[in-house]
Amino acid sequence: MAIKILFVIPSLRGGGAEKVVLEILRNIDRKKFQPELVVLSSEGEYQDLVPKDIKFFDLKKSSAKHAVFSLAKLVNKEKPDIVLGTVEQIIILSYLIKFFLKTKPIVINRCSNFFSIKTTNKFIKFLESLALRNSDYVIGVSKAMGEDLIKNFRVKEKKIKLIYNPVDIRRVKELAREPVKEYFKRRPVILGCGRLAEQKGFSFLIKAFKIILEKFPMATLLILGKGEKERELKLLTKELKIEDKVKFLGFSKNPFKYMAGADVFVLSSLWEGMPGVLLEAMACGTPVVCSDCKSGPREILAPDTDFNFQTKSIEFTKYGVLIPPQNPGLLAEAILKLLKDSDLRKKYFQLGRERVKDFSIEKIIKQYENFFLEITKNYE
């Protein structure tokens, strides 16, 4: 009999954690597993990515705190072998429903972000710690995140499983071939992609771009994504008098065509979990410049080096460029070096595409499948 897994996410909005869950749902072996999806609200750009052959439940709730009884009732009815949640509010929710369950599914929480940095509210951090410690298993998407879970949330090491984010390389390359009719007439083109929030550090990228324009006055900065900081970031471009050179393109269902066309991809984040967008850019063959933030980027670009989040200089690693977070000057210097050195760009084009194979959807999905099989066998 197939193992029934209930995946729980907040919504179908364009977030990285939701995207990974949908990738798992689309690719997991239907002969061995029966995946089902629960969302608090079905709103979002990813509605058309939900597989048609799975059970889909919309709780129609505005937040996790309003969904406790609804989710507990659904779990009691569906009787899944595994409940897997991701994103902070769902992790807390998975703990709260335990008090109302008649069944005892294996509860797995997948941590997609570096919680000790992201969570500033002490009460929420307490609830997160409580929920994570009471999970049966916790999936961390980077080694540094696993260390953070042990040190700052007191999760037992034996409960933690490392599984990186997957990349559907074949799909990325296929969509990357779609032509882009505008934005690439002026060169060079620099691309940033992500939610327009404090975490992503787009203000530092915009300030770095102002410096780049002194050397490349025809350059264009494209920013894909939407979020609460959009108005603030647009005002910043006006203050710097570069609003005509920075294009805010909003959310795109196919960011890969922009990645493939860009000369450099930049991830300017203050913190991460395991940035899938960085892997996708590498799959497109685009040279990457990335802030050496907690966590993920160093594990991707310099996997053989120790964690080093205190660096004060630019590192040209084997697979891409690492720079200190929140440093527009060094960010601009790193981008300029890539723009001026065609041999370096060619090197990262080749090595980046090779490195991303370690995160292929086939390899990562197999890790999830083996993990699910292992824990249900132990559970029985």
Stockholm file with secondary structure:
# STOCKHOLM 1.0

chainA/1-380         MAIKILFVIPSLRGGGAEKVVLEILRNIDRKKFQPELVVLSSEGEYQDLVPKDIKFFDLKKSSAKHAVFSLAKLVNKEKPDIVLGTVEQIIILSYLIKFFLKTKPIVINRCSNFFSIKTTNKFIKFLESLALRNSDYVIGVSKAMGEDLIKNFRVKEKKIKLIYNPVDIRRVKELAREPVKEYFKRRPVILGCGRLAEQKGFSFLIKAFKIILEKFPMATLLILGKGEKERELKLLTKELKIEDKVKFLGFSKNPFKYMAGADVFVLSSLWEGMPGVLLEAMACGTPVVCSDCKSGPREILAPDTDFNFQTKSIEFTKYGVLIPPQNPGLLAEAILKLLKDSDLRKKYFQLGRERVKDFSIEKIIKQYENFFLEITKNYE
#=GR chainA/1-380 SS CCEEEEEEESCSSSCHHHHHHHHHHHHSCTTTEEEEEEESCCCSTTGGGSCTTSEEEECCCSSGGGSHHHHHHHHHHHCCSEEEEESHHHHHHHHHGGGGCSSCCEEEEEECSCHHHHCCCHHHHHHHHHHHHTSSEEEESSHHHHHHHHHHHCCCGGGEEECCCCBCHHHHHHHHTSCCCSSCSSSCEEEEESCSSGGGCHHHHHHHHHHHTTTCTTCEEEEEBCCTTHHHHHHHHHHTTCTTTEEEEECCSCTHHHHHHCSEEEECCSBCSSCHHHHHHHHTTCCEEEECCBSSHHHHHCTTSCCCTTCCSCEECSSSEEECTTCHHHHHHHHHHHHHCHHHHHHHHHHHHHHGGGGBHHHHHHHHHHHHHHHHHHHC
#=GC SS_cons         CCEEEEEEESCSSSCHHHHHHHHHHHHSCTTTEEEEEEESCCCSTTGGGSCTTSEEEECCCSSGGGSHHHHHHHHHHHCCSEEEEESHHHHHHHHHGGGGCSSCCEEEEEECSCHHHHCCCHHHHHHHHHHHHTSSEEEESSHHHHHHHHHHHCCCGGGEEECCCCBCHHHHHHHHTSCCCSSCSSSCEEEEESCSSGGGCHHHHHHHHHHHTTTCTTCEEEEEBCCTTHHHHHHHHHHTTCTTTEEEEECCSCTHHHHHHCSEEEECCSBCSSCHHHHHHHHTTCCEEEECCBSSHHHHHCTTSCCCTTCCSCEECSSSEEECTTCHHHHHHHHHHHHHCHHHHHHHHHHHHHHGGGGBHHHHHHHHHHHHHHHHHHHC
//
